[in-house]
Amino acid sequence: MKPYDAHATTDPFARSVSAFETLRCTLSGSDASAWTHAELEERLDVAGRELLRQLLQDHLDLRASLEEEEVRGSGGPPVTGPEGQVRPWRETGHSRWLASVFGLVRVTRVAHRGRGLGNVHPADVALSLPAGRHSMGLRRLAVTEAVRGSFDQAHDAVERRCGKVLGKRRLEELVVAAVDVDDFYRTRIPVPCSREMPLVVQVDGKGVVMRPEALREATRRAATKAATGHRGRLAPSEKPNLKRMATVAFVFDTRPAPRRPHDVIHPPGGRSGERPARPEPKAENKWCTASLIRPPEQVIADAFDQAEARDPRHLRPWVVLVDGARHQLDLITAETDRRGVTVHVLLDFVHVAEYVWAAAHAFHKPGTTEAEAWAADHLTAILAGHAARTAHAMTAQATRERLSTARRYAVDACHLDQLRYDTALASGWPIATGAVEGACRHLIADPLDNTGARWGLPGAEAVLQLRAIVSNGDLDPYWRFHTAREHKRLYPNQQNYALTA
């Protein structure tokens, strides 16, 4: 599409008008009448983006001309630099590139100068120009695409929309935009709830395959030692000494939903339909956090900070659900002692059910009605508050039937002490960690566990935190907060000065 010549005119948007008229004439011509709708879309995508780029360029040129007129006229007020010294001289024609979502544009502005001092550009402050070439809109697009998948996919998506304005390495650098996450959540006021609504905290962990330099020291030493040996083909999904554990914490409110044991475990043969199962508690006002860099105790402390912000006077019941990892229980106990809050710690019932099913298969053949009935009876008893009695009965049965060592192990592995599911069901609390396990899958497995992918620590941490922000539904307010913080970092006072050229 060859643009019309822009004749001498006072209209600052003459080039944009010319580009639009050229596009209009092209679409009304005989050639365009033979195009398919797909060809029309393709040509309009390119020409439309160029038209928007030209509009942005014309607007920037208009602001530059107005600034130059002001300097040539009254000169404007004196400009003081960041160190407090006045810039007495003014020089027009200083320009820099800006990569926007529409393409590359040139920003021309007046430089205020002083002997032995760096140049100051008041227009940079007015436009809130970034330190680098890439605009905040382009950075947000890079973040939005990067948290969906790999950096390669994000780069291709940005290039399809904006053209060749961003390299892959620069994209990885731009994605590290989670520097203000902690400060952002300190300013957020949680939704108030009544004291009858339980406050639920869930903690879990998941590994991410990392580059060697991003592994923790102990894992790196183990990987180096293993590399000196010779192994055959690895088992499916086996990645020894290649992962760094991320800690994920989930906090939410829920409305009490009392249930019975048979609402959770259906009787052998299925339900009759006469007594439909009562619904389980639903998570509300969900908030999650995750980190590869911060230690687990810090992530757990952040989760308790969020919980305490929701219930500062500790008036609501606090329920903590874990998968049984001993170190997590120790960290949670230390955190609750430090804060002086009483919590109800529950072991994820799904994990308990897996152990009971393994024990059922030690007594009965997998897939049989007998195994199903055995597991259902014992799980129902556990939910009714008879965990200790159930464990004793399982051990006694294993002794009577003289199980082999291997099969006896499945029975002995069922640690069923301190499982107060009867209290949890009667109070209407959740008894499974589905929320945090779903968060692990959404935050880590989907974007970071691509086949063959190995992550660097800064990139993986940024994607993890930004994906948590997206999951919390806070990307729009966070980006406004981050943009304001970035402006204050670049232009730390309210005087008319800008970055040194």
MOTAGI-V120442 format. One record per helix or strand of 2 or more residues. SS is the DSSP state (H for helix, E for strand). FROM is the first residue (numbers start at 0). LEN is the number of residues. Records with the same first field share a line. If there is no record, write none. Layout:
SS=FROM-LEN / FROM-LEN
This chain:
H=13-15 / 31-3 / 36-36 / 121-6 / 135-11 / 150-12 / 167-8 / 180-7 / 211-3 / 216-11 / 260-4 / 295-15 / 325-14 / 348-15 / 368-15 / 386-14 / 404-8 / 420-7 / 433-15 / 456-15 / 474-16
E=78-2 / 85-2 / 88-12 / 102-12 / 116-4 / 197-13 / 242-12 / 282-9 / 317-5 / 342-5
